[in-house]
Structures are given as C-alpha cells and as structure tokens.
Amino acid sequence: MKILFGVQGTGNGHISRSRELVTRLRESGHEIDVIISGRKEEELKEIEVFSPYRVYKGLTLVTYRGRMNYIETMFRLDLGKLMTDVLSLDVNGVDLIITDFEPVTATAARMKNIPSLGFGHQYAFPYDVPIARGNIFERYTLLNFAPAQYNAGLHWHHFDQPIFPPVIPRHLYESGAVTVRQEKVLVYLPFEELEDVAALLLPFDGKEFYIYGKSSEDHDDGHLHYRAYSREGFLQDLQECSGVVCNAGFELPGEALHLGKKLLLRPLDGQIEQESNAMAIEELGYGMTMHSLDGNVLRDWLHKPGREPLVYSRTVDYIAEWITKGGWDDLSGYVEAAWADCGKY
C-alpha cells in the first residue's frame, strides 16, 4: 500500500512515535512518503529514518514561559501558505494518508477524498477520556487541527474506550537491564526558560538533575547537568533516572510509566491537551502535577517512593496489523489485544 504519512514537527513526542510506526509499516512492506511540518528543517533532529521526507511550514503554536501565546499564534498563522502546500501536494496513487496531528496531510485527505487515519494521543480525545474544560477555541483546535476519518488514539489507560496504549521506542524493549541511580532526575521542560528551571532545581543539591530542552551543548554546573538534544543520550538518562520532571505532553510520561519512573508534570498553561494530561495523571494515581515551577511541590515529590513499571505492549505492531488488514472501521480486536499484552515484555 502507498501511504502518505504526516508528522507534526513541533514536538519531539510526535517524531518519536511516528518514527516507530513508519519503521514498522515499512517492515510490513508498505511504501511510505513522509511530510513533516511545524518546524524549520534545520531545527529538526535525527529524522533521517523518515527518508524520503519533505518539510513544509504547516501551522505552529507559540508559547512563552510555560504558557500558550494565542495572540502571537494567530499572528503567525499562514493559512494561504497552508492551502498552497495542500493544493500542490502530489497524492497520485496514494491509498491512505496517516496524520500524526499534521495539518497539511489531514487537509489534503479531506480535499482530495483520500482515506485518512489519525495516529497519536490527540486522537483519543473524541472518546470518553479525561479532558480539561478549556475554552471553545482550545477544544475546537484540539479536535479539528488535523482531523481524520479513522482514529488510532493513544493513552496511558484505556478508560474502556477503543484507544491503544502508548507507543514505546523499540530501544527501551531491547536495551536490557540498566542500573537505576536513585539520585538522578531527568528534567525536560522545553516551554520554560532555562534560568527559571535552574532557579527551581538549585536548592535541591542532594539530587543530580539532567536537564534537556534548551541547551545547545553539554555542560555541568554542580548538581545541574545541562544536555543538548541527543535521542540516544536522552533515552539512556531516562533509563538510569529514578524520576522525571517534564511538561504534560504524552510520549515522555508514557515512556516513564513504562519504565517505572515516578512523574512530576508541569502542564503548559492554556494548552488543553497538557491540562487534560495532568488531570488524567492525577485521576489515575500515576504521578503528581504542579501548575507553576513550585519548589514546595518538587520537594514533596522528591520524597515520594518510586513506582512499578507498567510495561506497555508493542503498540505499533497492533496498529500496523490493523492498517495492513484494511478494516479500519473495526479496531476493537486490535485494541483489546494490545492492552492484554501489557506487562508481558
């Protein structure tokens, strides 16, 4: 089958999970052409696995100091460029469009009448899962930014809905036993300013904080260890740490839960998906949240015990089989099998 696969490039989580599904679909014999949008090509890291790929402007959400900036987002919207990209997109011979919250491919599927499948956490929200109140604009954006005909939604728990477990990088199943360092904490707060993150962590010199998200090069400052982007290094630090402090995205918390790391989430203010994720984490009892960079909350969390790994199944195997078989209206059997196999790896 010839598949056009759209990847939202603004978040590393989209790239991480799409990398896994693209790889698995190619192993199944499908021809995959990838489009990435939302970030400049020179800002994208370690995307060679997607080749052949094209990078489009797409649509980008703007943030500042841990909060959505909707006014700046509106100023930066270039709907004319989006439509130009959509209309010029060659979809000759494409059998299916898969979109991981990517608007160029999602819009092309609607306009050119090609079957489309939404893959990712955002496609769990049409179902009965925890969702923050937000405002009308936030809810509309979440559900209509890149809609699809069929949904392969992902979440940390099934909530008795037809949604899959998280996608875990293959490396985390195959790397073997890693020694966990109890003093080591992974920090990934890319929507915060680095000086604000440092001020939060500085008083807790009994811990070693490995900080990703804003540093252009590796350097150490006492117990604060700043790290530039490296997928291999990040996954290694994730395996070795005892806990993770991060924004309330989806992929990294899922990986942490899979490995049994305790979680402290700081949701991006005004971003309904992240606020919903923070709500879900607390409802499930999977971690703690803080709605600002709060040293008191961090102190309480650091004294919390660890947790048992959830050990999610190899979700992309079930999604790839569902896509290949072609009965996209019926995914219940694949969802049930994916959740039944959690804990077996």
TISE-635065 format. One line per 2 residues: number of its first residue (from 1); their letters; for each residue x, y, z of C-alpha. Coordinates in Angstrom, 1 decimal. Each point is the difference from the previous one (the first is absolute). Layout:
REM TISE-635065
NUM) A) X:Y:Z | ...
***
This chain:
REM TISE-635065
1) MK) 0.0:0.0:0.0 | 1.2:3.5:-0.8
3) IL) -0.3:2.2:3.1 | 0.6:3.7:0.5
5) FG) 1.0:0.6:3.7 | -0.2:3.4:1.6
7) VQ) 2.0:0.8:3.1 | -0.6:3.0:2.2
9) GT) 3.6:1.3:0.5 | -0.6:2.4:2.9
11) GN) 0.4:-2.6:2.6 | 2.6:-2.8:0.4
13) GH) -2.7:-2.3:1.2 | -1.8:0.1:-3.4
15) IS) 3.4:-0.8:-1.7 | 0.8:-2.8:2.5
17) RS) -3.3:-1.9:-0.4 | -0.2:0.6:-3.8
19) RE) 3.5:-1.3:-0.4 | -1.1:-3.3:1.6
21) LV) -3.1:-0.4:-2.2 | 1.7:1.0:-3.3
23) TR) 2.7:-2.5:0.7 | -2.5:-2.7:0.8
25) LR) -2.2:0.7:-3.1 | 3.1:-0.1:-2.2
27) ES) 0.9:-3.4:1.5 | -3.4:-1.2:-1.0
29) GH) 0.6:0.9:-3.6 | -1.8:3.3:-0.3
31) EI) 1.4:2.9:-2.1 | 0.1:3.1:2.3
33) DV) 0.6:3.6:-1.0 | 0.3:2.4:3.0
35) II) -0.9:3.6:0.4 | 1.2:1.9:3.1
37) SG) -1.4:3.5:0.8 | 0.0:2.5:2.8
39) RK) 3.8:0.5:0.4 | 2.8:1.2:-2.2
41) EE) 2.0:-2.9:-1.5 | 3.2:1.2:1.6
43) EL) -1.6:-0.3:3.4 | -1.1:-3.6:-0.4
45) KE) 2.3:-2.6:1.5 | 0.7:-3.6:-0.9
47) IE) -2.8:-0.3:-2.6 | 2.0:-2.0:-2.6
49) VF) -2.1:-3.1:0.7 | -2.9:1.8:-1.7
51) SP) 1.8:0.3:-3.4 | -1.5:0.6:-2.5
53) YR) -1.6:3.0:1.8 | -1.0:3.6:-0.8
55) VY) -0.2:2.9:2.5 | -2.9:2.5:-0.3
57) KG) -0.8:3.1:2.1 | -3.3:-1.3:1.3
59) LT) -1.5:1.6:3.1 | 1.9:0.7:3.3
61) LV) -1.3:0.8:3.5 | 2.1:2.8:1.8
63) TY) 0.9:-0.2:3.7 | 1.8:2.2:2.4
65) RG) 1.2:-0.9:3.6 | -2.3:-2.9:0.4
67) RM) -3.1:1.4:-1.5 | -1.8:0.0:-3.4
69) NY) 0.2:3.3:-1.8 | -3.1:-0.1:-2.1
71) IE) 0.3:3.6:-1.3 | 3.5:-0.7:-1.4
73) TM) -1.2:-3.3:-1.3 | -2.8:1.7:-2.0
75) FR) 2.5:2.6:-1.4 | 2.3:-2.8:-1.2
77) LD) -2.7:-2.1:-1.7 | 0.5:-0.1:-3.7
79) LG) -3.1:-1.7:-1.4 | 0.8:1.1:-3.5
81) KL) 3.3:-1.9:0.1 | -1.8:-3.0:1.5
83) MT) -2.6:-0.1:-2.8 | 2.8:0.5:-2.7
85) DV) 1.8:-3.0:1.5 | -3.1:-2.1:0.1
87) LS) -1.1:0.8:-3.6 | 3.5:-0.6:-1.3
89) LD) 0.4:-3.3:1.8 | 0.3:-2.9:-2.4
91) VN) -2.1:-2.9:1.4 | -0.1:-2.0:-3.3
93) GV) -0.3:-3.7:0.9 | -0.3:0.6:3.8
95) DL) -2.2:-2.6:1.6 | 0.0:1.4:3.6
97) II) 1.0:3.1:1.8 | 1.1:-0.3:3.6
99) TD) 0.4:3.2:2.0 | 1.6:0.4:3.4
101) FE) -1.8:3.3:0.7 | 1.5:1.4:-3.2
103) PV) -2.3:2.5:-1.8 | 1.4:-0.1:-3.6
105) TA) -0.7:-3.7:-0.5 | -3.2:0.1:2.0
107) TA) -1.4:2.8:-2.2 | 1.2:-1.7:-3.2
109) AR) -1.9:-3.1:1.0 | -3.2:1.9:0.4
111) MK) 0.3:2.1:-3.1 | 1.2:-2.8:-2.3
113) NI) -2.3:-2.7:1.4 | 2.7:-2.4:1.2
115) PS) -0.6:-2.4:3.0 | 1.8:1.5:3.0
117) LG) 1.0:-1.4:3.4 | 0.9:2.1:3.0
119) FG) 2.9:-1.5:2.1 | 1.0:1.4:3.4
121) HQ) -1.2:1.2:3.4 | -2.2:2.8:-1.4
123) YA) -2.2:-2.6:-1.7 | -1.0:-1.4:3.4
125) FP) -1.9:3.1:0.9 | -3.1:-0.7:-2.2
127) YD) -0.7:-2.8:2.5 | -1.0:0.1:3.7
129) VP) 3.4:0.8:1.6 | 1.0:2.6:2.5
131) IA) -0.1:3.5:-1.6 | 0.4:3.4:1.5
133) RG) -2.7:2.6:-0.3 | 2.1:2.4:-2.1
135) NI) -1.8:2.5:-2.1 | -1.9:-0.4:-3.3
137) FE) 3.1:1.0:-2.1 | 2.2:-2.5:1.8
139) RY) -2.4:-2.9:-0.3 | -0.7:0.8:-3.7
141) TL) 3.7:0.1:-0.7 | 0.7:-3.3:1.7
143) LN) -2.7:-1.9:-1.9 | 0.3:1.8:-3.3
145) FA) 3.6:0.9:-0.5 | 0.7:-3.1:-2.1
147) PA) -3.1:-2.2:0.0 | -0.2:-3.4:-1.7
149) QY) -2.7:-2.6:-1.0 | 1.4:-2.7:2.2
151) NA) 1.7:0.4:3.4 | 2.9:-2.0:1.5
153) GL) 0.0:1.9:3.3 | 2.5:-0.6:2.7
155) HW) -0.2:0.4:3.8 | 1.7:-1.2:3.2
157) HH) -3.2:-1.9:0.9 | -2.8:-1.4:-2.1
159) FD) -2.9:1.6:1.9 | -2.2:-2.7:-1.5
161) QP) 0.3:1.7:-3.4 | 1.4:-1.1:-3.4
163) IF) 3.4:1.6:0.5 | 3.4:-1.6:-0.1
165) PP) 2.8:0.0:2.7 | 2.9:2.5:-0.5
167) VI) 2.7:-0.6:-2.7 | 3.3:-0.9:1.7
169) PR) 3.3:0.2:-1.9 | 1.3:-3.4:-1.0
171) HL) 3.3:0.8:1.7 | -1.7:0.0:3.4
173) YE) -1.0:-3.7:-0.5 | 3.3:-1.1:-1.4
175) SG) 2.6:1.8:2.0 | 0.1:-2.5:3.0
177) AV) 0.4:0.7:3.7 | 1.2:3.5:0.9
179) TV) 1.1:1.0:3.6 | -2.3:2.7:1.4
181) RQ) 1.7:2.8:1.9 | -2.4:1.2:2.7
183) EK) 1.6:3.5:0.2 | -0.4:0.5:-3.8
185) VL) -3.0:2.0:-1.2 | -0.8:0.7:-3.7
187) VY) -1.4:3.5:-0.7 | -1.6:0.9:-3.3
189) LP) -1.8:3.4:0.1 | 0.5:1.5:-3.5
191) FE) -2.8:2.5:0.4 | 1.7:1.6:3.0
193) EL) 2.9:2.4:0.0 | 3.3:-1.7:1.0
195) ED) 0.7:2.5:2.8 | -3.4:-0.7:1.5
197) VA) 0.6:-3.7:0.0 | 3.4:0.4:1.6
199) AL) -1.4:2.2:2.7 | -2.6:-2.7:0.8
201) LL) 2.6:-2.8:0.2 | 3.0:1.8:1.6
203) PF) -1.1:-0.5:3.7 | -0.2:-3.7:-0.3
205) DG) 3.7:-0.9:0.0 | -0.6:-3.5:1.2
207) KE) -1.2:-1.0:-3.5 | 1.7:0.0:-3.4
209) FY) -2.2:1.6:-2.6 | 0.5:-0.7:-3.7
211) IY) -1.6:2.9:-1.8 | -1.1:-0.2:-3.7
213) GK) -1.9:2.4:-2.2 | 1.8:3.2:-0.4
215) SS) 3.8:-0.6:0.1 | 2.0:0.0:-3.2
217) ED) 2.9:-1.9:1.6 | 0.8:-2.2:2.9
219) HD) 1.3:1.6:3.2 | -0.2:-0.5:3.7
221) DG) -0.5:2.5:2.8 | 0.2:-1.9:3.3
223) HL) -3.0:-2.3:0.3 | -1.6:1.6:-3.1
225) HY) 1.0:-1.9:-3.2 | -1.1:1.7:-3.2
227) RA) -0.3:-2.2:-3.0 | -0.4:0.9:-3.7
229) YS) -2.5:-2.1:-2.0 | 1.1:-3.5:-0.6
231) RE) -2.6:-2.8:-0.4 | 2.4:-2.7:1.1
233) GF) 1.3:2.0:3.0 | -3.6:1.0:1.0
235) LQ) -1.2:-3.6:0.0 | 3.1:-1.1:2.0
237) DL) -0.6:2.7:2.6 | -3.7:-0.9:0.1
239) QE) 0.9:-3.6:0.8 | 2.5:0.9:2.7
241) CS) -2.1:2.6:1.8 | -2.4:-0.7:2.9
243) GV) -2.5:2.7:-1.0 | -1.0:2.4:-2.7
245) VC) -1.1:3.7:0.2 | -1.5:1.1:-3.3
247) NA) -2.8:1.9:-1.7 | -3.2:-1.9:-0.3
249) GF) 0.4:-1.2:-3.6 | -0.7:-3.7:-0.7
251) EL) 3.0:-2.0:-1.3 | 2.6:0.7:2.7
253) PG) -2.5:-0.7:2.9 | -1.0:-3.2:-1.8
255) EA) 3.6:-1.1:-0.3 | 0.6:0.8:3.7
257) LH) -3.1:-2.0:1.1 | 1.2:-2.9:-2.2
259) LG) 3.3:0.0:1.8 | -1.4:0.6:3.5
261) KK) 1.3:3.6:0.5 | -1.9:2.3:2.4
263) LL) -1.5:3.0:-1.8 | -0.4:3.7:0.8
265) LR) -1.8:1.9:-2.8 | -0.1:3.7:-0.7
267) PL) -2.8:0.6:-2.6 | 0.4:2.8:-2.5
269) DG) -2.5:2.7:1.1 | -2.8:0.5:-2.5
271) QI) 0.7:-3.2:-1.9 | -3.0:-2.3:0.5
273) EQ) 1.7:-3.2:-0.9 | 2.7:0.5:2.6
275) ES) -2.5:1.1:2.6 | -2.1:-3.1:-0.8
277) NA) 3.1:-2.2:0.4 | 0.8:1.5:3.4
279) MA) -3.6:-0.8:1.0 | 0.3:-3.5:-1.3
281) IE) 3.3:-0.7:1.8 | -1.5:1.1:3.4
283) EL) -3.3:-1.9:-0.6 | 1.9:-3.2:-0.8
285) GY) 2.4:0.5:2.9 | 3.0:-0.3:-2.3
287) GM) 1.8:3.2:1.1 | -0.2:3.6:1.3
289) TM) -0.5:3.3:-1.7 | 1.0:3.6:0.7
291) HS) -1.6:3.0:-1.8 | 3.1:2.2:0.4
293) LD) 3.7:-0.7:0.7 | -0.8:-0.6:3.6
295) GN) 2.9:-1.0:2.3 | -2.3:-1.2:2.7
297) VL) -1.7:-2.5:-2.3 | 3.4:-1.1:-1.3
299) RD) 1.2:-0.6:3.5 | -3.0:-2.2:0.9
301) WL) 0.3:-1.9:-3.3 | 3.7:-0.7:0.6
303) HK) -0.9:-1.8:3.2 | -2.6:-2.2:-1.7
305) PG) 0.9:-3.6:-0.5 | 0.5:-1.5:-3.5
307) RE) -2.6:-1.9:-1.9 | -0.3:-3.4:-1.7
309) PL) 0.4:0.0:-3.8 | -3.2:-0.3:-2.1
311) VY) 1.9:-1.7:-2.9 | -2.2:0.9:-2.9
313) SR) -0.3:-2.3:-3.0 | 1.6:0.6:-3.4
315) TV) -2.9:2.2:-1.1 | 1.3:0.7:-3.6
317) DY) -0.2:-3.8:-0.8 | -3.8:0.0:0.6
319) IA) -0.5:3.4:-1.8 | 2.1:-1.2:-3.0
321) EW) -2.0:-3.2:-0.2 | -3.3:1.9:0.2
323) IT) 1.1:2.4:-2.7 | 1.2:-2.9:-2.2
325) KG) -3.2:-2.1:0.3 | -2.0:3.0:-1.2
327) GW) -3.2:-0.3:2.2 | 0.6:3.5:1.4
329) DD) -3.6:0.3:1.4 | 0.7:-2.8:2.4
331) LS) 3.0:0.3:2.3 | -1.5:-1.4:3.2
333) GY) 1.8:-3.4:-0.3 | 3.4:1.6:-0.5
335) VE) -0.6:2.4:2.9 | -1.0:-2.8:2.3
337) AA) 3.0:-2.2:-1.0 | 2.4:3.0:0.5
339) WA) -1.2:0.6:3.6 | -0.1:-3.8:0.7
341) DC) 3.7:-0.2:-0.8 | 1.1:2.8:2.3
343) GK) 2.3:-1.3:2.7 | 1.3:-2.9:-2.1
345) Y) 3.2:1.5:-1.4
***
